[in-house]
């Protein structure tokens, strides 16, 4: 083919491209800013992504994520928030300590969350049924579950007479959780050693107070801070031969003895449904905050052996999962 003919053909093809594009609708790419204090690899973003895929969202086509992490350091996240919130995004998804930083930043963007505490007490909702603000999502808050953890731990450690309770005292709903735990302990004639702390920087000192409490077992209230430091807490429990009950299975995944609570991974997968509604134009103030209603009982048998705990077969049969 002569050069002149080739140029003519190229010109014809170029002029045809706009015509071919007429009538094609390019789907809008929705952008989600994911803000977390969880360490990577993040166990929850995968579940959320799976939920979004099930609803027809494909990254690179109609969905984009902007991922921002400040592992275990909410203060560093707060310092970076002005820059983070300037990122163009249709929706913010966050949890735990990160939600406190976002609340303080007073963003008007819709924010979707999954938290352990009381969103009303936290100041991000007017009520569960009618949030009334730009925050909505899911709460793991359940006082019945708090009591059940004490009861299960008593079954796992029948000789338990003194229980150390490790609590990040500033998480919303902590006072109610403490009262429910104390009521359950009183009913079983268990003495509580309440060990509060205020931040991740106080974890080591709090664990030393747990060691000095001479307890038979430990209960760790679930929240974003103890979640971030779950490996340290689980290692402490094993080194002090202290059977411990946690609120989420992720503590058991890193060596914790037992947990009872809602599945965070299932919750983040379900949270994608709310994300879809928000991206389609729903207002967060009109979407009720959901309570987790399905709970799982996890036993780490390897940790039990390290602790010298002989778990009864009846409890193993009741567990939703036994980690060998």
C-alpha positions in Angstrom: 0.0 0.0 0.0 1.3 3.4 -1.0 2.0 5.9 1.8 -0.7 8.3 0.5 -3.3 5.6 0.5 -2.3 4.5 4.1 -2.7 8.1 5.3 -6.1 8.4 3.7 -7.3 5.1 5.3 -6.0 6.2 8.7 -7.9 9.5 8.3 -11.1 7.7 7.4 -10.8 5.4 10.4 -10.1 8.4 12.7 -13.2 10.2 11.5 -15.3 7.1 12.0 -14.4 6.7 15.7 -16.6 9.5 17.1 -19.5 8.0 15.1 -19.0 4.6 16.6 -18.9 6.1 20.0 -22.3 7.8 19.5 -25.0 5.9 21.5 -22.5 4.3 23.8 -23.1 5.2 27.5 -19.9 5.1 29.6 -20.9 4.0 33.1 -20.1 6.5 35.8 -17.2 5.3 38.0 -18.2 5.5 41.6 -15.3 6.3 44.0 -15.1 5.0 47.5 -12.6 6.3 50.1 -11.7 3.5 52.5 -10.2 4.8 55.7 -8.9 2.4 58.3 -6.6 2.0 61.3 -6.5 -1.8 60.6 -3.1 -3.2 59.7 -2.6 -4.6 56.2 -3.5 -7.1 54.8 -6.9 -5.7 55.8 -9.3 -8.6 56.4 -12.4 -6.5 55.8 -11.8 -4.8 52.5 -11.9 -8.2 50.7 -15.3 -8.9 52.2 -16.6 -5.5 51.2 -15.2 -5.9 47.7 -16.9 -9.2 47.4 -20.2 -7.7 48.4 -19.8 -4.9 45.8 -19.0 -7.4 43.1 -22.2 -9.4 43.8 -24.1 -6.1 43.3 -22.6 -5.6 39.9 -19.7 -3.2 40.7 -16.4 -4.0 38.8 -13.2 -2.2 39.8 -11.8 -0.4 36.8 -15.1 -0.2 35.1 -17.8 1.4 37.4 -16.0 1.4 40.7 -12.7 2.7 42.1 -11.3 2.5 45.6 -9.0 4.9 47.3 -7.4 3.1 50.2 -5.9 4.9 53.2 -4.4 3.3 56.3 -2.9 4.5 59.5 -2.3 1.1 61.3 -2.9 1.4 65.0 -2.4 5.2 65.0 -5.7 7.2 65.0 -3.7 10.4 65.8 -1.7 10.1 62.5 -5.0 9.6 60.7 -6.4 12.7 62.2 -3.3 14.7 61.1 -3.9 13.4 57.5 -7.6 13.9 57.4 -7.7 17.3 55.6 -5.7 15.8 52.8 -7.8 12.6 52.8 -11.1 14.3 52.7 -10.0 16.4 49.8 -9.8 13.2 47.7 -12.8 13.2 45.3 -15.1 10.4 46.5 -18.7 9.6 46.4 -18.7 7.7 49.7 -16.4 7.2 52.7 -16.3 3.8 54.4 -14.7 3.5 57.8 -14.7 1.9 61.2 -13.3 1.8 64.7 -10.9 4.6 65.8 -11.0 6.0 62.2 -14.6 6.9 62.6 -13.8 9.2 65.5 -11.3 11.1 63.3 -13.8 11.5 60.5 -16.5 12.7 63.0 -14.1 15.3 64.3 -13.4 16.5 60.7 -17.1 17.3 60.2 -17.2 16.1 56.6 -20.5 16.4 54.8 -19.8 13.4 52.6 -21.9 10.3 53.2 -20.0 8.0 55.6 -20.7 4.2 56.0 -19.4 2.4 59.1 -19.3 -0.7 61.2 -18.5 -0.1 64.8 -18.6 -2.0 68.1 -20.2 0.8 70.2 -23.3 3.0 70.4 -23.4 5.4 67.4 -25.9 7.7 69.2 -23.6 8.1 72.2 -20.7 8.5 69.8 -22.6 11.5 68.3 -22.8 10.3 64.7 -26.5 9.5 64.8 -29.7 10.8 66.4 -31.2 7.3 66.7 -30.7 3.9 65.2 -34.0 4.1 63.3 -33.4 7.6 62.0 -29.7 8.5 62.0 -30.5 12.1 60.8 -26.9 12.8 59.9 -24.5 11.8 57.2 -23.4 8.6 58.9 -25.1 5.2 58.8 -24.1 1.6 58.8 -23.9 -1.3 61.4 -23.3 -1.6 65.1 -22.1 -4.7 66.9 -23.5 -3.3 70.2 -25.4 -6.0 72.2 -25.5 -6.1 76.0 -26.9 -9.7 75.8 -23.8 -10.7 73.9 -21.6 -9.1 76.6 -23.3 -11.2 79.2 -23.1 -14.3 77.1 -19.3 -13.9 76.8 -19.0 -14.2 80.6 -21.2 -17.3 80.7 -19.3 -19.0 78.0 -15.9 -18.2 79.6 -17.2 -19.7 82.9 -18.1 -22.9 81.0 -14.7 -23.0 79.4 -12.9 -22.3 82.7 -15.2 -23.8 85.4 -12.8 -22.9 88.2 -12.9 -19.2 87.3 -13.5 -17.0 90.4 -11.8 -13.8 89.4 -12.0 -12.3 86.0 -9.9 -9.5 84.6 -11.8 -7.2 82.2 -9.6 -5.2 79.7 -11.5 -2.3 78.3 -10.7 0.8 76.2 -12.8 3.0 78.3 -13.6 5.7 75.7 -15.5 3.5 73.2 -19.1 4.5 73.0 -21.4 2.3 75.0 -18.5 1.1 77.3 -20.4 1.9 80.5 -23.4 -0.1 79.5 -21.2 -3.0 78.4 -19.3 -2.9 81.8 -22.6 -3.0 83.7 -23.9 -5.9 81.7 -20.7 -7.8 82.2 -20.8 -7.1 86.0 -24.3 -8.3 86.2 -23.4 -11.6 84.5 -20.4 -12.0 86.7 -22.4 -11.4 89.9 -24.9 -14.0 88.8 -22.1 -16.5 88.6 -20.3 -15.4 91.8 -17.3 -14.1 89.8 -15.3 -11.2 91.1 -14.3 -8.6 88.5 -11.0 -6.8 88.2 -11.8 -4.0 85.8 -8.7 -2.7 83.9 -9.5 0.4 81.9 -7.2 2.2 79.5 -7.6 5.2 77.2 -5.5 4.7 74.1 -3.2 2.3 72.3 -0.2 3.9 74.1 -1.5 2.6 77.4 -2.0 -1.0 76.3 1.3 -2.3 77.8 0.7 -0.6 81.2 -2.9 -2.0 81.2 -1.7 -5.5 80.5 0.8 -5.3 83.4 -2.2 -4.4 85.6 -4.0 -7.5 84.3 -1.0 -9.6 85.2 -1.1 -8.1 88.8 -4.8 -8.8 89.2 -4.2 -12.5 89.8 -7.3 -13.4 87.8 -8.2 -16.9 86.5 -9.2 -15.5 83.1 -9.4 -12.4 81.0 -12.3 -10.8 79.1 -11.4 -8.2 76.4 -14.1 -5.8 75.3 -14.1 -5.6 71.5 -13.4 -2.2 70.0 -11.1 -0.7 67.4 -8.1 -0.2 69.7 -8.0 -3.7 71.2 -8.6 -5.0 67.6 -5.5 -3.2 66.3 -3.5 -4.6 69.2 -5.1 -8.1 69.2 -1.8 -9.9 68.5 -0.1 -8.4 71.4 -3.0 -9.1 73.7 -3.3 -12.7 72.6 0.4 -13.3 73.1 0.2 -11.7 76.5 -2.7 -14.1 77.5 -0.7 -17.1 76.3 2.5 -16.1 78.1 0.6 -15.6 81.3 -1.5 -18.8 80.8 -4.6 -16.7 81.1 -7.6 -18.1 79.2 -9.3 -15.2 77.4 -12.6 -14.4 75.8 -12.7 -11.9 72.9 -15.5 -10.2 70.9 -14.5 -11.2 67.3 -12.9 -14.2 65.6 -10.0 -12.1 64.4 -8.6 -12.2 67.9 -8.6 -16.0 67.7 -7.0 -15.9 64.2 -3.9 -14.5 65.9 -3.8 -16.9 68.8 -6.7 -15.8 71.1 -8.4 -18.6 73.0 -12.1 -18.0 72.4 -14.5 -15.4 71.0 -18.2 -14.7 70.8 -19.7 -12.0 68.7 -20.9 -11.0 65.2 -18.9 -11.8 62.1 -17.1 -8.7 61.0 -16.4 -10.2 57.5 -20.0 -11.0 57.0 -21.0 -7.6 58.2 -18.7 -5.8 55.7 -20.0 -8.0 52.9 -23.6 -7.0 53.9 -22.5 -3.4 54.2 -22.0 -3.3 50.5 -25.8 -3.3 50.1 -26.0 0.1 52.0 -23.1 1.3 49.9 -25.0 0.5 46.7 -28.1 2.4 48.0 -26.0 5.4 48.9 -24.2 5.5 45.6 -27.6 5.4 43.9 -28.7 8.5 45.7 -30.1 7.4 49.0 -29.5 9.7 52.0 -27.6 8.3 55.0 -29.9 10.0 57.4 -32.8 8.0 56.0 -31.1 4.6 56.2 -31.6 2.9 59.7 -28.4 1.8 61.5 -28.5 -2.0 61.6 -27.7 -4.2 64.6 -25.8 -7.4 64.1 -28.2 -10.2 65.0 -26.2 -13.4 64.1 -23.3 -14.4 66.3 -20.5 -16.9 66.2 -18.6 -18.8 68.9 -15.0 -19.6 68.0 -12.6 -21.8 70.0 -8.8 -21.9 69.2 -7.9 -25.4 70.3 -4.2 -24.8 69.7 -4.3 -21.9 72.2 -6.3 -24.0 74.6 -3.5 -26.6 74.6 -0.9 -23.9 75.2 -3.0 -22.6 78.1 -3.6 -26.0 79.6 -7.4 -25.8 79.2 -9.2 -29.0 78.5 -12.3 -27.9 76.4 -15.3 -30.1 77.1 -16.6 -32.0 74.0 -20.0 -30.4 74.5 -18.5 -26.9 74.0 -16.5 -28.0 71.0 -19.8 -29.3 69.5 -21.5 -25.9 70.2 -18.7 -23.9 68.6 -19.3 -22.5 65.1 -15.7 -23.1 64.3 -12.8 -24.8 66.1 -9.3 -23.6 65.1 -7.0 -26.6 65.2 
